[in-house]
Amino acid sequence: MIGVTSSVHKVSLYSISQQECEYTHLVLLYFVVQTVFQVCPLNVEEWITVMKFSIPVVLLDETLKFVARKFADGENYISSLHWIVLMWGAFMALILFGPL
């Protein structure tokens, strides 16, 4: 019983120290990149522009993975095609009628 609790305790301490190192690394990286490359944070309009360019790439990738997975499993992907059409329709509605 002592071995089980001590090993769980070691794992939790290890994961906590790993997370601390990761957060420290991210904070240092953020400030180093900000000072070296002189970058500034994006405003809301710029983030919307970034999303308009990146969402189609993600949707296309997920569509191709979906079709490939259904094809590899031997299933008919046409029966589940409504989800793909719904995702692309929501994206197009956001582009056409959304802000900016």
C-alpha positions as CSV (number, residue, x, y, z in Angstrom):
1,M,0.0,0.0,0.0
2,I,2.8,2.4,0.8
3,G,4.4,1.8,-2.7
4,V,1.2,2.6,-4.5
5,T,0.7,5.9,-2.7
6,S,4.3,7.0,-2.9
7,S,4.4,6.2,-6.7
8,V,1.2,8.3,-7.2
9,H,2.7,11.1,-5.2
10,K,5.9,11.0,-7.3
11,V,3.9,11.1,-10.5
12,S,1.9,14.1,-9.4
13,L,5.0,16.0,-8.3
14,Y,6.6,15.2,-11.6
15,S,3.6,16.4,-13.6
16,I,3.4,19.6,-11.5
17,S,7.0,20.4,-12.0
18,Q,6.7,19.6,-15.7
19,Q,3.8,22.0,-16.0
20,E,5.7,24.7,-14.1
21,C,8.6,24.3,-16.5
22,E,6.3,24.5,-19.5
23,Y,4.6,27.6,-18.3
24,T,7.9,29.2,-17.5
25,H,9.1,28.3,-21.0
26,L,6.0,29.8,-22.6
27,V,6.3,33.1,-20.6
28,L,10.0,33.4,-21.4
29,L,9.4,32.6,-25.1
30,Y,6.6,35.2,-25.3
31,F,8.8,38.0,-23.9
32,V,11.9,37.0,-25.9
33,V,9.9,36.8,-29.1
34,Q,8.2,40.1,-28.3
35,T,11.4,42.0,-27.7
36,V,13.5,40.4,-30.4
37,F,11.0,40.6,-33.2
38,Q,9.1,43.7,-31.9
39,V,5.7,42.1,-32.3
40,C,2.5,43.5,-30.8
41,P,-0.8,41.8,-29.8
42,L,-3.5,41.5,-32.3
43,N,-6.8,43.4,-31.9
44,V,-10.2,41.8,-32.5
45,E,-10.5,42.7,-36.2
46,E,-7.1,41.2,-36.9
47,W,-8.0,38.0,-35.0
48,I,-11.2,37.7,-37.1
49,T,-9.1,38.0,-40.2
50,V,-6.8,35.3,-39.0
51,M,-9.8,33.1,-38.3
52,K,-11.2,33.7,-41.8
53,F,-8.0,32.3,-43.3
54,S,-7.5,29.4,-40.8
55,I,-11.0,28.0,-40.4
56,P,-11.3,26.8,-44.1
57,V,-7.9,25.0,-43.7
58,V,-9.1,23.2,-40.6
59,L,-12.5,22.4,-42.1
60,L,-10.9,21.0,-45.3
61,D,-8.5,18.9,-43.2
62,E,-11.3,17.5,-41.0
63,T,-13.5,16.8,-44.1
64,L,-10.7,14.9,-45.7
65,K,-10.0,12.9,-42.5
66,F,-13.7,12.1,-42.2
67,V,-14.0,10.8,-45.7
68,A,-10.8,8.8,-45.5
69,R,-11.8,7.3,-42.2
70,K,-15.2,6.3,-43.5
71,F,-13.6,5.0,-46.7
72,A,-11.0,3.0,-44.8
73,D,-13.7,1.5,-42.5
74,G,-15.7,0.5,-45.5
75,E,-18.7,2.6,-44.5
76,N,-20.8,4.8,-46.7
77,Y,-19.8,8.4,-45.9
78,I,-22.8,9.8,-47.9
79,S,-25.1,9.0,-45.0
80,S,-23.1,11.3,-42.7
81,L,-22.5,13.9,-45.3
82,H,-25.0,16.3,-43.7
83,W,-22.5,17.1,-40.9
84,I,-19.9,18.2,-43.4
85,V,-22.4,20.3,-45.3
86,L,-23.6,21.8,-42.0
87,M,-20.0,22.8,-41.0
88,W,-19.2,24.3,-44.4
89,G,-22.6,26.1,-44.4
90,A,-22.0,27.6,-41.0
91,F,-18.5,28.8,-42.1
92,M,-19.9,30.4,-45.3
93,A,-22.7,32.1,-43.3
94,L,-20.1,33.5,-40.9
95,I,-18.0,34.8,-43.8
96,L,-21.0,36.3,-45.7
97,F,-23.0,37.7,-42.8
98,G,-20.6,37.9,-39.9
99,P,-18.7,40.9,-38.7
100,L,-16.2,42.5,-41.0
